[in-house]
């Protein structure tokens, strides 16, 4: 599964100007540029079902891209592991 996030309710979250105090170098290199979140599943989810509970583990990679003029530049990659139990 692959998902590109380019629109969010607060669109300023996907602009480098909103991140200038969190990651100053991002803003210095790409002032006031739009960003995209490129989310991909690293592997299929692992689901375990027993008589007492259900567990799932999801592995995903999120690449932060900056739209610099007509070029899309990947600037960071975050790997996420999410475990769910119920």
C-alpha positions in Angstrom: 0.0 0.0 0.0 1.2 3.5 -0.9 -0.3 6.8 0.1 0.8 10.4 -0.7 -0.6 13.0 1.7 -0.6 16.4 0.0 -3.8 17.9 1.6 -4.6 18.1 5.3 -7.3 20.2 7.2 -4.5 22.6 8.4 -2.6 23.0 5.1 0.2 25.1 6.8 1.4 21.8 8.4 2.7 20.8 5.0 4.9 23.9 4.5 8.5 24.3 5.7 7.7 27.7 7.3 5.6 25.9 9.9 8.6 23.7 10.8 11.2 26.5 11.1 11.4 26.3 14.9 11.4 22.5 15.0 13.8 21.8 12.2 15.5 25.1 11.3 17.8 23.6 8.7 14.8 22.4 6.7 13.5 26.0 6.6 16.9 27.5 5.8 17.4 25.1 2.8 13.8 25.2 1.6 12.2 28.5 2.8 8.4 28.5 2.5 8.2 25.4 0.3 5.3 22.9 0.3 5.8 19.4 1.6 4.4 15.9 0.9 4.2 12.9 3.1 4.9 9.7 1.2 3.7 6.7 3.3 4.4 3.1 2.3 3.8 -0.1 4.1 7.1 -1.8 4.6 5.5 -5.2 4.8 2.1 -6.9 5.2 0.5 -6.5 8.6 1.0 -9.4 11.0 -2.2 -10.5 12.8 -2.4 -13.0 15.6 -5.7 -14.2 16.9 -6.2 -16.2 20.1 -9.2 -17.1 22.2 -8.2 -14.2 24.6 -7.0 -11.4 22.3 -6.2 -10.1 18.9 -2.8 -8.5 18.1 -1.7 -6.7 15.0 1.7 -5.2 14.0 2.0 -2.8 11.2 5.4 -1.6 9.7 5.4 1.6 7.6 7.9 4.1 6.2 7.1 7.8 5.9 9.3 9.9 3.6 9.0 13.7 3.9 9.4 15.3 0.5 9.8 19.0 -0.2 8.4 20.5 -3.4 11.2 22.8 -4.5 10.0 24.6 -7.6 9.3 21.7 -10.1 11.5 19.2 -8.2 10.4 16.9 -5.4 13.3 16.4 -2.9 13.2 13.7 -0.2 14.5 15.2 3.0 13.7 12.7 5.8 12.6 9.1 6.3 10.8 7.8 9.4 10.2 4.1 10.0 7.1 3.4 12.2 6.1 0.2 13.9 2.6 0.2 15.3 1.4 -2.7 17.6 -2.3 -3.0 18.4 -3.8 -5.3 21.0 -7.4 -5.8 22.0 
